[in-house]
Amino acid sequence: MHPTKIVAIGAASAAFGTRIVDEAMLTPELRGSTLVLVDIDGERLPVMAAYASRLNEAFGAGLRIEHTTNRTEALPDAEFVFVSIAVNRNELWKLDFQIPLRHGIKQVYGENGGPGGLSHSLRNIPIVLDIARDVEKLAPKALVISFTNPESRVCLALSRYTNLRFVGLCHGIHGGYESVGQITGIPAGDLQGIAAGLNHFAWFLDVRRKSTGEDVYPILRAADATYDPSYYPLTRRMFRQFGLYPHPADNHIGEYLSFAWEDCGLKGYDFEWDDRVRETRWQRVLRIAHGEDAVPMPQAEGGSAQEQALTGRREQQFREFAFPIIASVLGNRHQFIDAVNIPNNGLISNLPDWAVVEVPAVAGADGIRGIKVGALPAGIAALLNTQAHVQSLVVEAAVHGSRELALQALLADPVVHSAQAAAKTLDELLRVHAPYLPQFSR
């Protein structure tokens, strides 16, 4: 396995940056490789690089750590390019959530679906496509690994408007394992599923115990009948009505359903909690980077303490998929990957071929090959087809700066109940976000 070059764009993030650095340190196959951290935040980026360097030295990971605010300096010879970007994430997300509510549109989260998901897409898609154009010029053979939300829409834009190889990644399926485990009493780490659909709106076609191969669905159905009804009420309503268990959780699947507010309420995301978590994580990064805190090291009994001690680290089975994909591609291991976002091309037979779907896959030297799952149940396919076509309209609106297409996307979205509310919401979103939407001023 040859050393490689990984460029991580958006690496100064307290969430994404620490996860990527931590995962790189836990991937021995990368010894001798180069990890380039890229971000436009020139103050935080050197801190993240120092954090990475301290971990690299302490763990003996054997990586070369570089950093730059200029992605064009980083991209030449890259084999893998991570992209995780957001524009003033929580500040603008609050507006994406609050503005539609003021006009009577009952969206439950406002990040990936409904009017909030449209607004989020209008900001992020042009930025990702700008990055992609640089990748096409400077590293055209690289695999682009996108972590940027709204994942399906960003990836659909990459599919339509670039010639790059790409995959969209999300750890949402782990949320599904956790909720199934919570209801059944089976440890989440002992669950293995086959799930398919769209990002943040996928459904377990099969879920089994890793240890025995036992079908978990009969256990889940029996346990669901008596489990606390306040736990994930929307997810379980959909499970009972449509026969398959959706993931990752109420808040995300609710973004695509007109009636989600009945179960989820309209409180939205807990921005204050998120700000506290990010600040706590960043302060720890600062202390480690500056040598004020010791680098977490494994205990004498096994190595799991090293993984759990890293910033944001969880159990081994809940690691991100990016580095297993890289190791599998470099080593041609043909490793099973639980969930990837890639063009459909017949993987789900009753969704459009052009749609970006979330399916399991196998990664190897020949790339990432989605596993064909066939047709989904008719009711589920109806829900997903609606969203796929909404996403298509959103991508075109974002690329062409079209208010007309953006309004069509809202009117086609099940979350939107009123043409008048849709128009007022869109105009206010375009007005308050105008500094971040240059395509609409051309």
C-alpha positions as CSV (number, residue, x, y, z in Angstrom):
1,M,0.0,0.0,0.0
2,H,1.6,3.2,-1.1
3,P,1.6,6.5,0.8
4,T,-1.1,8.9,-0.3
5,K,-2.0,12.6,0.0
6,I,-5.2,13.7,1.6
7,V,-6.5,17.2,1.5
8,A,-9.1,18.2,4.1
9,I,-10.9,21.4,3.2
10,G,-12.8,22.9,6.2
11,A,-10.3,21.4,8.7
12,A,-10.4,24.2,11.2
13,S,-13.9,23.2,12.3
14,A,-14.1,22.1,15.9
15,A,-16.3,19.2,14.8
16,F,-15.1,18.1,11.4
17,G,-11.4,19.0,11.9
18,T,-11.0,17.0,15.1
19,R,-12.9,14.0,13.7
20,I,-10.7,13.9,10.6
21,V,-7.4,14.3,12.6
22,D,-8.5,11.7,15.1
23,E,-9.5,9.2,12.4
24,A,-6.2,9.7,10.5
25,M,-4.2,8.9,13.7
26,L,-6.2,5.7,14.1
27,T,-5.5,4.5,10.5
28,P,-2.1,2.7,10.5
29,E,-2.3,2.2,6.7
30,L,-1.6,5.9,6.2
31,R,1.9,5.8,7.6
32,G,4.1,7.8,5.4
33,S,1.2,9.7,3.9
34,T,0.5,13.5,3.8
35,L,-2.5,15.1,5.4
36,V,-3.0,18.7,4.4
37,L,-5.4,20.8,6.5
38,V,-7.0,23.6,4.6
39,D,-9.3,26.4,5.9
40,I,-10.0,30.0,5.2
41,D,-9.8,30.7,9.0
42,G,-6.2,31.7,9.3
43,E,-6.4,31.9,13.1
44,R,-7.8,28.5,13.9
45,L,-6.0,26.5,11.2
46,P,-2.5,26.7,12.7
47,V,-4.0,25.6,16.0
48,M,-5.6,22.5,14.4
49,A,-2.3,21.8,12.6
50,A,-0.5,21.9,16.0
51,Y,-3.1,19.6,17.5
52,A,-2.6,17.2,14.6
53,S,1.2,17.3,14.9
54,R,1.1,16.6,18.6
55,L,-1.1,13.6,18.1
56,N,1.0,12.4,15.2
57,E,4.1,12.5,17.2
58,A,2.6,10.9,20.4
59,F,0.9,8.1,18.5
60,G,3.8,7.4,16.1
61,A,1.3,7.7,13.2
62,G,4.0,8.5,10.7
63,L,2.0,11.2,8.9
64,R,3.3,14.4,7.3
65,I,1.1,17.2,8.5
66,E,0.8,20.4,6.5
67,H,-1.6,23.3,6.5
68,T,-2.6,26.2,4.2
69,T,-5.4,28.7,3.7
70,N,-4.9,28.4,-0.1
71,R,-6.5,25.2,-1.4
72,T,-4.8,25.6,-4.8
73,E,-1.5,25.1,-3.0
74,A,-2.7,21.9,-1.3
75,L,-4.5,20.2,-4.2
76,P,-1.7,19.1,-6.6
77,D,-1.1,15.3,-6.4
78,A,-4.0,14.8,-3.9
79,E,-5.6,11.4,-4.2
80,F,-8.4,12.1,-1.7
81,V,-10.1,15.5,-1.0
82,F,-12.4,16.0,1.9
83,V,-14.9,18.8,1.7
84,S,-16.8,20.0,4.7
85,I,-17.9,23.6,4.5
86,A,-20.5,25.8,6.1
87,V,-21.2,29.6,6.0
88,N,-21.6,31.0,9.6
89,R,-23.3,27.6,10.4
90,N,-25.5,28.3,13.4
91,E,-26.1,32.0,12.8
92,L,-27.6,31.4,9.4
93,W,-29.3,28.1,10.2
94,K,-31.2,30.0,12.9
95,L,-32.6,32.3,10.2
96,D,-33.4,29.3,8.0
97,F,-35.4,27.9,10.8
98,Q,-37.1,31.0,12.1
99,I,-38.1,32.8,8.9
100,P,-40.4,30.0,7.5
101,L,-42.0,29.6,10.9
102,R,-42.9,33.3,11.0
103,H,-44.8,32.7,7.7
104,G,-46.6,29.7,9.1
105,I,-44.6,26.9,7.6
106,K,-44.1,24.1,10.1
107,Q,-40.7,22.8,9.5
108,V,-39.1,20.8,12.3
109,Y,-35.4,21.3,11.8
110,G,-34.6,23.5,8.8
111,E,-31.2,22.1,7.8
112,N,-31.6,19.7,4.9
113,G,-35.3,19.7,3.8
114,G,-38.1,22.2,3.6
115,P,-37.4,25.9,3.2
116,G,-34.4,25.8,5.5
117,G,-32.8,23.0,3.4
118,L,-33.4,25.1,0.3
119,S,-31.7,28.1,1.8
120,H,-28.8,26.0,3.1
121,S,-28.4,24.5,-0.4
122,L,-28.4,27.9,-2.1
123,R,-25.4,29.0,0.1
124,N,-23.3,25.8,0.0
125,I,-23.7,24.4,-3.5
126,P,-21.9,27.2,-5.3
127,I,-19.0,27.1,-2.8
128,V,-18.6,23.3,-3.2
129,L,-18.7,23.6,-7.0
130,D,-16.0,26.3,-6.9
131,I,-13.9,23.9,-4.9
132,A,-14.7,21.1,-7.3
133,R,-13.5,23.2,-10.3
134,D,-10.1,23.6,-8.6
135,V,-10.0,19.9,-7.9
136,E,-10.7,19.2,-11.6
137,K,-7.8,21.5,-12.6
138,L,-5.2,20.4,-10.0
139,A,-6.2,16.9,-8.9
140,P,-8.6,15.5,-11.5
141,K,-8.1,11.9,-10.5
142,A,-8.8,12.5,-6.8
143,L,-11.8,11.0,-5.0
144,V,-13.8,13.8,-3.5
145,I,-15.3,12.9,-0.2
146,S,-18.1,15.3,0.7
147,F,-19.3,15.8,4.3
148,T,-21.2,19.0,3.4
149,N,-24.9,19.3,4.0
150,P,-27.4,19.2,2.6
151,E,-25.6,16.0,1.5
152,S,-27.9,14.7,-1.3
153,R,-28.2,18.1,-2.9
154,V,-24.5,18.9,-2.8
155,C,-23.7,15.5,-4.3
156,L,-26.3,15.9,-7.0
157,A,-24.7,19.2,-8.0
158,L,-21.3,17.4,-8.1
159,S,-22.8,14.7,-10.3
160,R,-24.4,17.1,-12.8
161,Y,-21.8,19.8,-13.0
162,T,-18.4,18.1,-12.6
163,N,-16.6,15.1,-14.0
164,L,-15.1,14.2,-10.6
165,R,-15.3,10.9,-8.8
166,F,-17.1,11.6,-5.5
167,V,-18.9,10.1,-2.6
168,G,-21.0,11.7,0.1
169,L,-20.6,10.4,3.6
170,C,-22.8,10.7,6.7
171,H,-22.7,8.8,9.9
172,G,-26.5,8.9,10.2
173,I,-26.9,5.1,9.9
174,H,-25.2,4.9,13.3
175,G,-28.2,6.8,14.7
176,G,-30.4,4.1,13.3
177,Y,-28.3,1.4,15.0
178,E,-28.5,3.3,18.3
179,S,-32.3,3.7,18.2
180,V,-32.9,0.1,17.2
181,G,-30.5,-1.0,20.0
182,Q,-32.3,1.3,22.5
183,I,-35.7,-0.3,21.7
184,T,-34.6,-3.9,21.5
185,G,-31.9,-3.9,24.2
186,I,-29.3,-5.3,21.7
187,P,-26.0,-3.4,21.8
188,A,-25.8,-1.0,18.8
189,G,-22.3,-2.3,18.1
190,D,-23.8,-5.8,17.5
191,L,-26.1,-4.6,14.7
192,Q,-25.5,-4.7,11.0
193,G,-28.0,-3.4,8.5
194,I,-28.7,-3.0,4.9
195,A,-30.4,0.4,4.5
196,A,-31.3,2.4,1.4
197,G,-33.1,5.6,0.5
198,L,-31.9,9.3,0.5
199,N,-29.5,10.9,3.0
200,H,-31.2,11.4,6.3
201,F,-34.3,9.6,4.9
202,A,-33.1,6.0,4.6
203,W,-34.8,2.7,5.6
204,F,-33.4,-0.5,7.0
205,L,-34.3,-3.3,4.5
206,D,-32.6,-5.8,6.8
207,V,-31.0,-5.6,10.2
208,R,-29.3,-8.5,12.0
209,R,-27.1,-9.3,15.0
210,K,-23.4,-9.4,14.0
211,S,-22.7,-12.0,16.6
212,T,-25.4,-14.5,15.5
213,G,-26.8,-13.4,12.2
214,E,-30.3,-13.3,13.8
215,D,-33.0,-11.2,12.1
216,V,-33.7,-8.3,14.4
217,Y,-36.9,-7.2,12.8
218,P,-39.2,-9.6,14.7
219,I,-37.5,-8.5,18.0
220,L,-37.9,-4.9,17.0
221,R,-41.6,-5.2,16.1
222,A,-42.4,-6.9,19.4
223,A,-40.3,-4.5,21.5
224,D,-41.8,-1.4,19.7
225,A,-45.3,-2.4,20.8
226,T,-44.5,-1.8,24.5
227,Y,-41.5,0.6,24.5
228,D,-41.8,4.1,25.8
229,P,-44.0,5.9,23.3
230,S,-42.2,9.2,23.8
231,Y,-39.0,7.8,22.3
232,Y,-38.6,8.7,18.6
233,P,-42.4,8.9,18.0
234,L,-42.1,10.0,14.4
235,T,-39.6,7.3,13.4
236,R,-41.7,4.6,15.0
237,R,-44.9,6.0,13.4
238,M,-43.3,5.6,10.0
239,F,-42.0,2.1,11.0
240,R,-45.5,0.9,11.9
241,Q,-47.1,2.6,8.9
242,F,-44.6,1.6,6.2
243,G,-43.2,-1.6,7.6
244,L,-39.5,-0.7,7.6
245,Y,-37.5,1.3,10.2
246,P,-36.1,4.6,9.0
247,H,-33.0,6.4,10.1
248,P,-31.2,8.4,11.5
249,A,-33.8,10.1,13.9
250,D,-37.0,12.0,14.2
251,N,-35.4,15.4,13.6
252,H,-33.9,14.5,10.2
253,I,-36.6,12.3,8.7
254,G,-39.1,14.9,9.8
255,E,-37.5,17.5,7.4
256,Y,-39.2,15.7,4.6
257,L,-42.7,15.1,6.0
258,S,-45.6,17.6,6.2
259,F,-46.9,16.1,9.4
260,A,-43.6,15.7,11.3
261,W,-44.4,18.7,13.6
262,E,-47.2,16.7,15.2
263,D,-44.7,14.3,16.7
264,C,-41.5,16.4,16.8
265,G,-42.9,19.9,17.8
266,L,-41.4,23.1,16.5
267,K,-38.5,23.7,18.9
268,G,-35.9,23.0,16.2
269,Y,-32.2,22.5,16.8
270,D,-30.6,23.3,20.2
271,F,-28.2,25.9,19.0
272,E,-27.1,26.9,22.5
273,W,-26.1,23.3,23.3
274,D,-24.3,23.0,20.0
275,D,-22.3,26.2,20.7
276,R,-21.3,25.0,24.1
277,V,-20.2,21.6,22.8
278,R,-18.1,23.1,20.0
279,E,-16.5,25.7,22.3
280,T,-15.7,22.9,24.8
281,R,-14.1,20.8,22.1
282,W,-12.2,23.8,20.7
283,Q,-10.8,24.7,24.1
284,R,-9.5,21.2,24.4
285,V,-7.9,21.4,21.0
286,L,-6.2,24.6,22.1
287,R,-4.9,23.1,25.3
288,I,-3.5,20.1,23.5
289,A,-2.1,22.2,20.6
290,H,-0.3,24.5,23.1
291,G,1.0,21.6,25.2
292,E,-1.2,22.6,28.2
293,D,-2.9,19.2,28.2
294,A,-1.2,15.9,27.6
295,V,-2.0,14.0,24.5
296,P,-4.4,11.1,25.4
297,M,-2.6,7.8,25.3
298,P,-3.8,4.2,25.5
299,Q,-3.9,2.5,28.8
300,A,-2.1,-0.7,29.6
301,E,-5.1,-2.9,29.0
302,G,-6.0,-2.7,25.3
303,G,-6.1,0.3,23.0
304,S,-9.7,1.4,23.2
305,A,-8.9,4.1,25.7
306,Q,-6.9,5.9,23.1
307,E,-9.8,6.0,20.7
308,Q,-12.3,7.1,23.4
309,A,-9.9,9.8,24.8
310,L,-9.5,11.7,21.5
311,T,-11.6,14.8,21.1
312,G,-15.1,13.7,20.1
313,R,-14.1,10.0,20.0
314,R,-16.8,7.4,20.3
315,E,-16.7,3.6,20.2
316,Q,-14.7,1.9,17.4
317,Q,-17.8,0.7,15.6
318,F,-19.0,4.3,15.2
319,R,-16.0,5.6,13.4
320,E,-16.5,7.7,10.2
321,F,-16.5,5.9,6.9
322,A,-13.9,8.0,5.1
323,F,-10.7,6.4,6.4
324,P,-12.0,2.8,6.0
325,I,-12.8,3.8,2.4
326,I,-9.3,5.2,1.8
327,A,-7.6,2.1,3.4
328,S,-9.8,-0.2,1.3
329,V,-9.2,1.7,-1.9
330,L,-5.4,1.8,-1.4
331,G,-5.2,-1.8,-0.3
332,N,-7.9,-3.1,-2.7
333,R,-9.6,-4.8,0.2
334,H,-13.2,-4.6,-1.1
335,Q,-14.5,-3.6,2.3
336,F,-18.2,-3.3,3.0
337,I,-19.2,0.3,3.8
338,D,-22.6,0.7,5.6
339,A,-23.7,3.9,3.8
340,V,-22.5,6.1,0.9
341,N,-24.2,8.8,-1.2
342,I,-23.7,8.2,-4.9
343,P,-25.7,8.4,-8.1
344,N,-28.4,5.8,-8.3
345,N,-27.9,4.3,-11.7
346,G,-30.3,1.4,-11.0
347,L,-29.2,0.7,-7.4
348,I,-32.8,1.5,-6.2
349,S,-34.9,0.5,-9.2
350,N,-37.9,2.6,-8.4
351,L,-36.0,5.9,-8.0
352,P,-34.6,8.0,-10.8
353,D,-31.2,6.9,-12.1
354,W,-29.9,10.5,-11.7
355,A,-30.9,10.8,-8.1
356,V,-28.1,10.6,-5.4
357,V,-29.1,7.8,-3.1
358,E,-27.8,6.5,0.2
359,V,-26.9,2.8,-0.1
360,P,-24.4,0.3,1.2
361,A,-21.3,-0.2,-1.0
362,V,-18.0,-2.0,-1.4
363,A,-14.8,0.1,-1.7
364,G,-11.7,-1.1,-3.6
365,A,-9.1,-0.1,-6.0
366,D,-11.8,0.1,-8.7
367,G,-13.6,2.8,-6.6
368,I,-16.8,2.7,-4.6
369,R,-19.4,0.3,-6.0
370,G,-22.9,0.7,-4.6
371,I,-24.8,-2.5,-3.8
372,K,-28.0,-3.0,-5.8
373,V,-31.0,-3.3,-3.5
374,G,-33.8,-3.4,-6.1
375,A,-37.2,-1.8,-5.5
376,L,-38.3,-0.2,-2.3
377,P,-41.9,-0.7,-1.0
378,A,-44.3,1.5,-3.0
379,G,-45.2,3.9,-0.2
380,I,-41.6,4.5,0.7
381,A,-40.6,5.0,-2.9
382,A,-43.4,7.6,-3.2
383,L,-42.0,9.6,-0.4
384,L,-38.4,9.4,-1.7
385,N,-39.4,10.2,-5.3
386,T,-41.0,13.4,-4.2
387,Q,-37.9,14.5,-2.4
388,A,-35.6,13.5,-5.2
389,H,-37.4,15.8,-7.6
390,V,-37.5,18.6,-5.0
391,Q,-33.7,18.2,-4.7
392,S,-33.3,18.4,-8.4
393,L,-35.1,21.7,-8.5
394,V,-33.1,23.0,-5.6
395,V,-29.8,22.2,-7.3
396,E,-30.8,24.0,-10.5
397,A,-32.0,27.0,-8.5
398,A,-28.6,27.1,-6.6
399,V,-26.5,26.8,-9.8
400,H,-28.4,29.3,-11.9
401,G,-29.5,31.7,-9.2
402,S,-33.2,31.2,-10.2
403,R,-35.9,32.5,-7.9
404,E,-38.4,30.8,-10.2
405,L,-36.9,27.4,-9.7
406,A,-36.4,28.0,-6.0
407,L,-40.1,28.8,-5.7
408,Q,-41.0,25.7,-7.7
409,A,-38.9,23.7,-5.3
410,L,-40.8,25.1,-2.3
411,L,-44.2,24.5,-3.9
412,A,-43.3,20.9,-4.7
413,D,-42.1,20.4,-1.1
414,P,-44.6,18.6,1.2
415,V,-43.6,20.7,4.1
416,V,-44.9,23.8,2.4
417,H,-48.6,24.3,2.9
418,S,-49.3,27.7,1.2
419,A,-48.2,29.3,-2.1
420,Q,-48.4,32.7,-0.4
421,A,-46.3,31.6,2.5
422,A,-43.8,30.0,0.1
423,A,-43.3,33.2,-1.8
424,K,-42.9,35.4,1.3
425,T,-40.5,32.9,2.9
426,L,-38.4,32.7,-0.2
427,D,-38.2,36.4,-0.7
428,E,-37.2,37.0,2.9
429,L,-34.6,34.2,2.9
430,L,-33.1,35.6,-0.3
431,R,-33.0,39.1,1.1
432,V,-31.4,38.3,4.5
433,H,-28.9,35.9,2.9
434,A,-28.1,38.1,-0.1
435,P,-24.4,38.6,0.9
436,Y,-24.0,34.9,0.6
437,L,-26.0,34.4,-2.6
438,P,-24.1,36.2,-5.4
439,Q,-25.6,34.0,-8.0
440,F,-29.0,35.7,-7.4
441,S,-27.6,39.2,-8.0
442,R,-26.2,38.5,-11.5
